[in-house]
Amino acid sequence: MSTLVRDDVFWNSLRTIVRLFDPIIEALGALEADTGFVSGVYRWFRWLRYHTVYGVTSPEPEPELSEAGSESESESEECDSAQLQTLTGIDILSDAAASVTPNAPANNNEPIGETPQADGAYTHLTAVSLAHLQGLFRGNIQKRWRYVHTNAMAVAFLLEPSMNIDDFVGSDDELVDDQVRTLAERCGLISGTGIPALTAELLSFKSLKRSGGEALRAKYSESSPRDYWGAQSERKYPLLKKLADIVFAVPTSSAASERAWSIFDHIHSKRRNRLSVEKVEMLAFVYINYGALQKDELDLARHQSCPESVDTES
């Protein structure tokens, strides 16, 4: 153990791994929040794919993203400060280990034929190059991106007013029009005759977003896309409004539903779930008949949960 904590390669590798995991943890925290929307999945994965920590940059400078949109300078400083504190903590552990751990004396009395590996002794780590680790992380992010890169993600990214259309990845900007029409047909919002009307609404909305520029995106940077489309008139974007209601109803994580199931399991115990209809009716008859035999009214619910608190002899 003392050799492990004094291994500089171990601490340097730990610093690198923490630095590579920080963006992923930040993205997961935003996507598992109850305030996230499907459009955020597209935005955060784009941010991860072009993050400088993985040795790749986007064609154009891309700002750091937070839950509400682009981070301000103060938020970026806080993020950098938090990362610095993390690395400083590792440095403190490394320095402390070096100062309190004595140098292990060499053991020259080892039996012939036995090696440190045979004794279960620690062997120094071999440093892995940063480029190799960056490539490994990029490959896993790209693999996950191919899984979540569906039509609904691009459509949601388009329909959120605070998103920049120029941030579409690859050919998504050209394909999103057909994706909107396909998704609307699958949801039963339009038929073949309704495609021209939907296309007109789509082009009008895209033109509004492009002409509005950064000022329009900043205006809605803290607004919920569901509230935005809920406030839109039925006469301006009737089809896009219905499509947005469907798209933005999809959660970004199952964390909220898992919490709901946890609460449900707490309320509905396994014994209650095993009760059949006949047993419930029998218990109801017992409670009713028991209450009818009493001279005064009896709080049956209280008697069931805490019988000693009810005086049944009066």
C-alpha positions as CSV (number, residue, x, y, z in Angstrom):
1,M,0.0,0.0,0.0
2,S,2.8,2.4,0.8
3,T,4.3,1.8,-2.6
4,L,1.0,2.5,-4.2
5,V,0.4,5.9,-2.6
6,R,4.0,6.9,-3.4
7,D,3.6,6.0,-7.1
8,D,3.7,9.2,-9.1
9,V,2.3,7.5,-12.1
10,F,-0.8,6.5,-10.2
11,W,-1.5,10.1,-9.1
12,N,-0.8,11.6,-12.5
13,S,-3.1,9.0,-14.1
14,L,-5.8,9.8,-11.5
15,R,-5.5,13.5,-12.3
16,T,-6.0,12.7,-16.0
17,I,-9.0,10.4,-15.4
18,V,-10.7,13.0,-13.2
19,R,-10.2,15.7,-15.8
20,L,-11.6,13.5,-18.6
21,F,-14.6,12.5,-16.5
22,D,-15.6,16.0,-15.4
23,P,-17.4,17.0,-18.6
24,I,-19.4,13.7,-18.6
25,I,-20.4,14.1,-15.0
26,E,-21.5,17.7,-15.7
27,A,-23.6,16.6,-18.7
28,L,-25.2,13.7,-16.7
29,G,-26.1,16.1,-13.9
30,A,-27.9,18.4,-16.3
31,L,-29.7,15.6,-18.2
32,E,-30.9,13.8,-15.0
33,A,-32.5,17.0,-13.6
34,D,-36.3,17.4,-13.7
35,T,-36.0,20.6,-15.6
36,G,-34.3,19.1,-18.7
37,F,-35.8,18.6,-22.1
38,V,-35.0,16.4,-25.1
39,S,-33.3,19.3,-26.9
40,G,-30.8,19.4,-24.1
41,V,-29.6,15.9,-25.1
42,Y,-28.6,17.1,-28.5
43,R,-26.9,20.2,-27.1
44,W,-24.9,18.4,-24.3
45,F,-23.7,15.6,-26.6
46,R,-22.5,18.2,-29.1
47,W,-20.7,19.9,-26.3
48,L,-19.0,16.6,-25.3
49,R,-18.0,15.7,-28.8
50,Y,-16.2,19.0,-29.3
51,H,-14.8,19.5,-25.8
52,T,-11.2,20.5,-25.7
53,V,-10.4,18.1,-22.9
54,Y,-10.8,15.3,-25.4
55,G,-8.3,16.8,-27.9
56,V,-10.9,17.9,-30.5
57,T,-12.5,21.2,-31.3
58,S,-15.5,22.2,-33.3
59,P,-15.1,24.0,-36.6
60,E,-16.0,27.2,-34.8
61,P,-15.4,28.2,-31.2
62,E,-18.1,26.7,-29.0
63,P,-19.0,28.2,-25.6
64,E,-19.4,26.0,-22.5
65,L,-23.0,25.1,-22.0
66,S,-25.0,25.0,-18.7
67,E,-28.6,23.9,-18.0
68,A,-30.1,27.3,-19.0
69,G,-27.9,27.8,-22.1
70,S,-24.5,29.3,-22.7
71,E,-22.4,29.9,-19.6
72,S,-21.5,33.4,-18.7
73,E,-18.0,34.3,-17.8
74,S,-18.6,34.1,-14.1
75,E,-20.1,30.6,-14.5
76,S,-17.1,29.5,-16.5
77,E,-14.8,30.8,-13.8
78,E,-16.7,28.9,-11.2
79,C,-16.5,25.7,-13.3
80,D,-12.7,26.2,-13.7
81,S,-12.4,26.9,-10.0
82,A,-14.2,23.7,-9.1
83,Q,-12.0,21.7,-11.4
84,L,-8.9,23.3,-9.9
85,Q,-10.1,22.4,-6.4
86,T,-10.6,18.8,-7.5
87,L,-7.1,18.6,-8.9
88,T,-5.7,20.4,-5.9
89,G,-7.3,17.8,-3.6
90,I,-5.5,15.1,-5.5
91,D,-2.3,17.0,-5.2
92,I,-2.8,17.3,-1.4
93,L,-3.4,13.5,-1.1
94,S,-0.3,12.8,-3.2
95,D,1.9,15.2,-1.2
96,A,0.5,13.9,2.1
97,A,1.2,10.3,1.0
98,A,4.7,11.2,0.2
99,S,5.3,12.9,3.5
100,V,3.8,10.4,5.9
101,T,4.8,7.2,4.2
102,P,8.3,6.1,5.0
103,N,10.5,4.5,2.4
104,A,10.1,0.8,2.6
105,P,13.4,-0.9,3.4
106,A,14.6,-3.3,0.8
107,N,14.2,-7.0,1.7
108,N,17.3,-8.9,0.6
109,N,16.2,-12.1,2.3
110,E,13.6,-13.1,-0.3
111,P,13.6,-16.8,-1.1
112,I,15.2,-17.7,-4.4
113,G,12.6,-18.2,-7.2
114,E,10.0,-15.9,-5.6
115,T,9.1,-12.6,-7.3
116,P,7.3,-9.6,-5.9
117,Q,4.3,-10.6,-8.1
118,A,4.3,-14.0,-6.4
119,D,4.2,-12.3,-3.0
120,G,1.3,-10.2,-4.1
121,A,3.5,-7.1,-3.9
122,Y,2.5,-3.9,-5.8
123,T,4.1,-3.3,-9.2
124,H,4.4,0.2,-10.5
125,L,1.8,1.3,-13.0
126,T,2.7,1.9,-16.6
127,A,1.7,5.3,-17.8
128,V,-1.0,5.4,-20.5
129,S,-0.6,8.2,-23.0
130,L,-3.1,11.1,-22.9
131,A,-3.8,10.7,-26.6
132,H,-4.8,7.1,-26.1
133,L,-7.2,8.0,-23.2
134,Q,-8.7,10.9,-25.2
135,G,-9.3,8.6,-28.1
136,L,-11.0,6.0,-25.8
137,F,-13.3,8.7,-24.4
138,R,-14.1,10.1,-27.9
139,G,-15.0,6.7,-29.2
140,N,-17.4,6.0,-26.3
141,I,-19.0,9.4,-26.6
142,Q,-19.4,8.9,-30.4
143,K,-20.9,5.4,-29.8
144,R,-23.4,6.8,-27.3
145,W,-24.2,9.7,-29.7
146,R,-25.1,7.3,-32.5
147,Y,-27.6,5.6,-30.1
148,V,-29.4,8.8,-29.0
149,H,-29.1,10.7,-32.3
150,T,-32.7,10.1,-33.4
151,N,-35.1,12.3,-35.3
152,A,-36.8,13.4,-32.1
153,M,-33.5,14.9,-30.8
154,A,-32.9,17.0,-33.9
155,V,-36.6,18.1,-34.1
156,A,-36.5,19.2,-30.4
157,F,-33.3,21.0,-30.9
158,L,-34.9,22.9,-33.8
159,L,-38.1,23.7,-31.9
160,E,-36.4,25.1,-28.8
161,P,-36.2,28.9,-29.3
162,S,-33.0,29.3,-27.4
163,M,-31.0,26.9,-29.6
164,N,-28.9,28.1,-32.5
165,I,-29.7,26.4,-35.8
166,D,-26.2,26.8,-37.0
167,D,-25.1,24.4,-34.2
168,F,-26.6,21.4,-36.0
169,V,-24.0,18.6,-36.4
170,G,-23.1,17.4,-39.9
171,S,-26.0,17.3,-42.3
172,D,-28.7,17.6,-39.6
173,D,-29.6,21.1,-40.8
174,E,-30.6,19.7,-44.2
175,L,-32.3,16.6,-42.9
176,V,-34.3,18.1,-40.1
177,D,-37.1,19.4,-42.4
178,D,-37.8,15.8,-43.6
179,Q,-37.5,14.6,-40.0
180,V,-40.2,17.0,-38.8
181,R,-42.6,15.9,-41.5
182,T,-41.9,12.2,-40.8
183,L,-42.4,12.6,-37.1
184,A,-45.6,14.6,-37.6
185,E,-47.0,11.8,-39.9
186,R,-46.1,9.1,-37.3
187,C,-47.8,11.1,-34.6
188,G,-51.0,11.3,-36.8
189,L,-50.8,15.1,-36.9
190,I,-50.9,15.4,-40.7
191,S,-51.7,13.3,-43.7
192,G,-50.2,13.6,-47.2
193,T,-52.3,16.7,-47.9
194,G,-51.1,18.5,-44.8
195,I,-47.4,18.4,-45.7
196,P,-47.4,21.8,-47.5
197,A,-49.0,23.5,-44.6
198,L,-46.5,22.0,-42.1
199,T,-43.6,22.9,-44.4
200,A,-44.7,26.5,-44.6
201,E,-44.9,26.7,-40.7
202,L,-41.5,25.1,-40.5
203,L,-39.8,27.5,-42.9
204,S,-41.4,30.5,-41.2
205,F,-40.2,29.4,-37.8
206,K,-36.6,28.7,-39.0
207,S,-36.6,32.1,-40.7
208,L,-37.7,33.7,-37.4
209,K,-34.9,32.0,-35.5
210,R,-32.2,32.9,-38.0
211,S,-33.3,36.5,-38.3
212,G,-33.6,36.9,-34.6
213,G,-30.0,35.8,-34.0
214,E,-28.3,35.9,-30.7
215,A,-30.7,38.5,-29.3
216,L,-33.7,36.2,-29.8
217,R,-31.8,33.2,-28.3
218,A,-30.8,35.3,-25.2
219,K,-34.4,36.4,-24.8
220,Y,-35.6,32.8,-24.3
221,S,-32.4,31.4,-22.7
222,E,-34.2,31.0,-19.3
223,S,-37.6,30.1,-20.7
224,S,-39.0,26.6,-20.9
225,P,-39.7,25.4,-24.5
226,R,-43.0,23.9,-23.3
227,D,-44.0,27.3,-21.9
228,Y,-42.9,29.0,-25.2
229,W,-45.1,26.7,-27.3
230,G,-47.9,26.8,-24.8
231,A,-48.1,30.5,-25.2
232,Q,-48.0,30.4,-29.0
233,S,-51.3,31.1,-30.8
234,E,-53.0,28.2,-32.5
235,R,-53.3,30.4,-35.7
236,K,-49.6,31.1,-36.1
237,Y,-48.1,27.6,-35.8
238,P,-51.0,25.1,-35.3
239,L,-49.1,22.0,-36.5
240,L,-45.7,22.8,-35.0
241,K,-47.4,23.6,-31.7
242,K,-49.0,20.2,-31.5
243,L,-45.7,18.5,-32.5
244,A,-43.8,20.5,-29.9
245,D,-46.3,19.4,-27.2
246,I,-45.4,15.8,-28.0
247,V,-41.7,16.2,-28.4
248,F,-41.1,18.2,-25.2
249,A,-43.2,15.8,-23.1
250,V,-40.5,13.2,-23.4
251,P,-38.2,13.3,-20.3
252,T,-34.4,13.2,-20.7
253,S,-33.9,10.6,-17.9
254,S,-35.7,7.9,-16.1
255,A,-34.6,9.4,-12.7
256,A,-37.9,11.1,-12.1
257,S,-39.9,8.0,-12.9
258,E,-37.6,5.9,-10.7
259,R,-38.2,8.2,-7.8
260,A,-42.0,7.9,-8.4
261,W,-41.8,4.2,-8.3
262,S,-39.7,4.3,-5.1
263,I,-42.5,6.4,-3.5
264,F,-45.1,4.1,-4.9
265,D,-43.3,1.1,-3.4
266,H,-43.2,2.9,0.0
267,I,-46.9,3.6,-0.1
268,H,-48.1,0.3,-1.4
269,S,-46.4,-2.4,0.6
270,K,-46.0,-6.0,-0.8
271,R,-48.6,-7.3,1.7
272,R,-51.2,-4.8,0.5
273,N,-50.4,-5.6,-3.2
274,R,-51.1,-9.3,-2.5
275,L,-54.6,-8.7,-1.2
276,S,-57.3,-10.1,-3.4
277,V,-60.7,-8.6,-3.9
278,E,-62.3,-11.2,-1.7
279,K,-59.9,-10.5,1.2
280,V,-60.4,-6.8,0.9
281,E,-64.2,-7.3,1.0
282,M,-63.9,-9.6,4.0
283,L,-61.8,-7.0,5.9
284,A,-64.3,-4.3,5.0
285,F,-67.2,-6.3,6.4
286,V,-65.2,-7.0,9.6
287,Y,-64.5,-3.3,10.1
288,I,-68.1,-2.3,9.4
289,N,-69.6,-4.9,11.7
290,Y,-67.1,-4.1,14.4
291,G,-68.0,-0.4,14.2
292,A,-71.7,-1.3,14.3
293,L,-71.4,-3.1,17.6
294,Q,-69.8,-0.1,19.2
295,K,-72.1,2.3,21.1
296,D,-70.2,5.4,19.8
297,E,-68.7,6.1,16.4
298,L,-65.3,4.6,15.9
299,D,-62.5,6.0,13.7
300,L,-61.7,2.8,11.8
301,A,-58.7,4.2,10.0
302,R,-57.2,5.3,13.3
303,H,-58.1,2.0,14.9
304,Q,-56.3,0.1,12.1
305,S,-53.1,2.1,12.2
306,C,-52.9,2.6,16.0
307,P,-55.4,0.4,17.9
308,E,-54.1,1.4,21.3
309,S,-55.1,5.0,20.8
310,V,-58.8,4.1,20.5
311,D,-60.8,3.4,23.6
312,T,-63.1,0.5,22.6
313,E,-64.6,-0.2,26.0
314,S,-66.5,3.0,26.5
